[in-house]
Amino acid sequence: MRSRVLVVTASAALLLLGAACSSQDSSSTAGGVTSVADAPRNQADSTFAHGMIPHHEQAVVMTKLAPERTQNAKVLDLADRIEAAQTPEIDQMKGWLAAWNEPHKPGMEGMGGMAGMGGMKGMMSDDQMAALSAASGPAFDKMFLEMMIAHHEGAVEQARAEKADGRFPEALTLADDIIASQQSEIDEMRGILTSLV
């Protein structure tokens, strides 16, 4: 009897381990767990991932400028939170594209809206990025907040397009997260801007 219990327990443990290992490469659907490659998706999902990756990458570049250019605690805290949120989202979307055999082309970090991105909403131009990099103190704070508000507004617009037209469950969930978090940060940044005046 004891040996039968051990066999059942071991089998259950193996099933749980297998489920945990596969969860990173799967998407929950109404029918259970489906691999990313097999989950329902369409061109809108692909467009969302290909567009949002460089969009997030540029935001991360902007946040990395803050520590050496400002002592404003609110701006520094915001920059840290944006980087912490968007870096794993970049990795998540790159994982989707790899599963779809549509790998993201590297080297897009920091590129401006007209530098190969088709005028993507919210992307900063090379001149704007250079100006932000050259600024410091209160001038940096104002420029960073104004640019990041525009950047977030572009991301929210892309996320809403995904919600309207996409099918891939993980992308739809991420779009919801982006809309909620970035709209909240837009409101926060507007408040910080008001306090700078």
N, C-alpha and C positions, 0 to 999 in steps of 0.2 A: 504493500500500500504506500509506504513511504517513498519507494523508488518511483511510483507513478506520479506522486505529488511533485517530486523533484523534476521529473521530465516535463510535466505541465508547466511548472514555474519557470524552468529554463526556456521552454518554447515561448512563453509569454514575454520573457525578458528579451529574447531575440527579436520578437515582433516589434516590441517597443523601441529597441535600438535601431531596427531597420527603418521605422517610421521617423525617428528623430533624425537619422542621417539623410533621409530623402527629403525632409521638409524644406531644406534650403533651396532645392531645385524643383519645388512643386508649387502649385497654385490651388487653393481650395475652391471647389466649385460645388454646385448643388448635387452633383453626382459623386462627390468624394474628392479624393486628391488626384490631380492630374499634373503631369510634368509641364514645365513652362513651354516646351516645344509643342506640346499637344493641346494646350489650353486654347479656347477660342480667342482669336485676335483678328485684327484687320489693319489696313494701311494707317489708320489714325493712331493706332498704338505704336507702330513703328515710327511715325512722324513725331509723336510725343517724346519717345525715348531719344531719338536722334537729335531733336531740338533742345530738350531739357538738359541733356548732359553738358554741352558747352555753356549753356545758360548758367547752370549751377557752378560749373568750373570757373567761370568768370567771377561769380559772386564770391567764391572761396579765395580767388586771387585778391579781390578787394578787401576781404576780411583780414588777410595776412599783412596788409599794409598798416593796419591800425596800431599794433603794439609799438611801433617805432615813430609814430606820427601824432599820437594824441595821448593825453593823460585823463581824458574825460571817462570816468568810470562807467557811465551809462553806454557810451559808444563802444568801449572795450568789451563790456559784458554782452552787448548785442552782437558784436562781431564774433565773439567766441561761440555764442549759441547758433548763429547762422552757419558757421563752419562745421560745428558738431552735428547739426541736422542734415546739411546738404552733402557732406562727404560720403556718408553711407548710402544716401539715395543715389549718388553717382554710381557707386559700386553695384547697387541693386539693378539699375537700368542697364549698365554694361553687361551684367549677367544675363538679362533678358535677350539683349542683342546677340550675345554669343550663342545662346540656346537657339536663336532664330537664324543663325548663320548670317547675321548682319553686323559684324563687329564694328564698333565705333572707331573712327579714325583718330589716332592720338594727335596731340599738338594743337588742339583747339583752345587751350586754356588762355583766357584773357583776350581772345580775339574780339574785335569790335563788330558792331551790328552789320557793317557793310563789308567786312573782311571775310567773305565766303559764306556768310550765314544768311544771306538773302534778306537783310534788313529785319531780323528777328526782333520782335518787340522787347524793349527793355535792355537790349545789349548796348554796352557803352562802346563808343568809337575808340580807336587807338589814341587819338588826341585827348579824349576825356580821361582815359586811363593814365596817360602821361601826366596830365594836370593833377589828377588825384595823387599820383605817386610823388609829385613835386611839392604838394601842400603839406602843412603841418599845423598843429594847434587848432584853434577855433575855426580857421579856414578849412582845414581838413575835415573837421567834424561836420560842418555845414555841407561841404561838397559830398562827403561820404553818405550822409543821410539822404540828401536829395537824389543822388545817383541810385542808392539802394532802394529807395521808394519806387523810382521808375523801373528798376530791375525787378522788384517784387511784383509790381503791377503787370509786367510782361509775363512773368511766370504764372500768375493767377489766370491771366487770359489764356495761356497755353493749356493750363489745367482744366479750365472750363470747356475748352474745345475738345479735350480728351473725354470729359464727362459726357459731352453731347454726342460724340461720334465713335468713341472707342468701345472695345469689347473685352479686352484682356483684363481679368479680374484684379490682378495685382496693380496694373496701371491705373485702373479706376479708383482703387483704394489710395494709391499714392496721390492721385489728383485731388481727392478729397482732403488728404493731409496737407498738401501744398496750399490749397485754397484757405483752409482754416488757419494754418500756422502763419502763412505769409501775410494774409489780410490783417491778422492780429499784430504782426510786426510792423506793418505799414502804419497802423493806428499809433503804435508805440513810438515809431520814428517821427511821426508828425508832432507828437507831444514833446519829444526831445528837442526837435527843431524850434518849437515855440519857446522853450526854456532858454535857447541860445540867444534869442533876440534881446 
